[in-house]
Amino acid sequence: MNPAPSHRLRFGIGLALGLLLGVGLGVLLLVGARRADARVRAEREAIVTLNALTDVVDRAGISGDAVRSAVASWAKAHPSVTAVRVIVLEGISLEASTEPDDTGDRAAPRRLAREEKPVYDRAQRLRAAVETNRQEGVPRKDEIEVERLEGGALSLAGPVERDAEVVGMAEIQTAPPPPAPAVPVGRALLYLLVPLAAYAAVALLLRERRGALAIAAFALLAASLFLFARQTLATFESDRLATDRSVAGRIAEEARLAEKIPGVEPAPLEPAKWDTDVFRRPRGAAPGTPPGGAERRGRNFFLGVALGALALTAFFGF
């Protein structure tokens, strides 16, 4: 005769698998969301920096010794920017550059070489994008190009205009950003091990009473996933606010530095217009990352995961 199954063991296995499913998928969501937020933050800050440079280039006259002096001073104040280039379409001219290869015979000003055709093509794409968007009245083509390089560095390019006509391009390359947030191993273990330890203690008291064991397992699973989800969603909101604060700080710093560039025509700055999307639309007073987006998706995700974890626990328990 086969011995009766141990309800304590079955619900314990079900609880463990439910926790692994819920917490494991929750950790993947958290890590993915935080890495995405770090990428968004780096891109927004880089766009602010590019727009600030474009403003400096415009006030320095776009071409000539003044712009080369302004770009050199600007680059010294931006150690996180590894290279700056200013291209003027008329004459296919490299007007200013801090690129390490642009020295000696290749120093600016000079005509772009044949192998630099991709640089010229990039400037032409930006001019075509600006003209197309204006003609159609709808932002359809990117007016700021953002390319992600190996190691997480960014290459950005934006149009330089004179009298509402694109006459060139400013281009920067940023240093790789700080490492992405680490996987929260300690948090995951906390929400895995504490409910399992609590179940083990309760199961010793309840023995083989299936109904009571089921209630205990479900309650511990639900409580653990609820608390884990609440902490994770709070992290999403905290990261979003930190991104907005970081971008605001970058705008203030760029405005301070732009005012100190020697040889630049004094003119009122409009730093609020530097925080734009790739269509050069100012984000304005609205946060760059809409409140509630990641949190709403996270809540829906955790609801689905919780239902799956409860079903898994019930399957093994009963």
Number of C-alpha atoms within 10 A of each C-alpha: 3 4 5 6 9 14 20 23 16 20 26 22 18 26 30 22 18 29 29 17 17 29 26 16 15 21 19 13 15 21 17 15 17 20 15 13 20 20 16 16 22 21 24 23 23 24 26 23 24 26 26 24 26 23 21 24 26 17 17 23 17 27 19 13 16 19 22 23 17 24 25 16 17 23 19 11 15 14 11 14 22 17 18 24 21 31 29 23 19 8 10 17 19 25 24 29 25 21 14 10 10 16 11 7 8 14 16 22 18 16 15 20 13 8 7 10 12 10 19 20 12 17 28 18 18 23 22 16 20 23 17 16 16 12 10 9 9 10 17 13 17 18 24 25 19 18 14 15 13 8 10 16 18 21 21 21 27 29 29 27 17 11 6 9 12 20 18 26 27 26 24 25 23 23 16 17 16 9 10 14 12 9 14 12 9 9 14 17 13 13 20 24 13 13 22 19 11 13 23 15 11 16 21 10 11 14 13 15 13 17 12 14 24 22 12 20 31 21 16 19 26 20 14 21 24 15 12 22 24 16 12 21 21 13 16 22 16 11 17 25 16 14 22 18 13 16 22 17 13 20 23 14 13 22 18 12 15 22 15 14 19 15 15 19 15 14 10 7 14 11 21 16 16 28 26 19 17 18 18 19 13 16 15 12 7 10 13 20 16 9 14 13 12 17 18 12 12 21 15 12 16 24 16 12 21 23 14 15 26 22 15 19 25 18 12 17 21 12
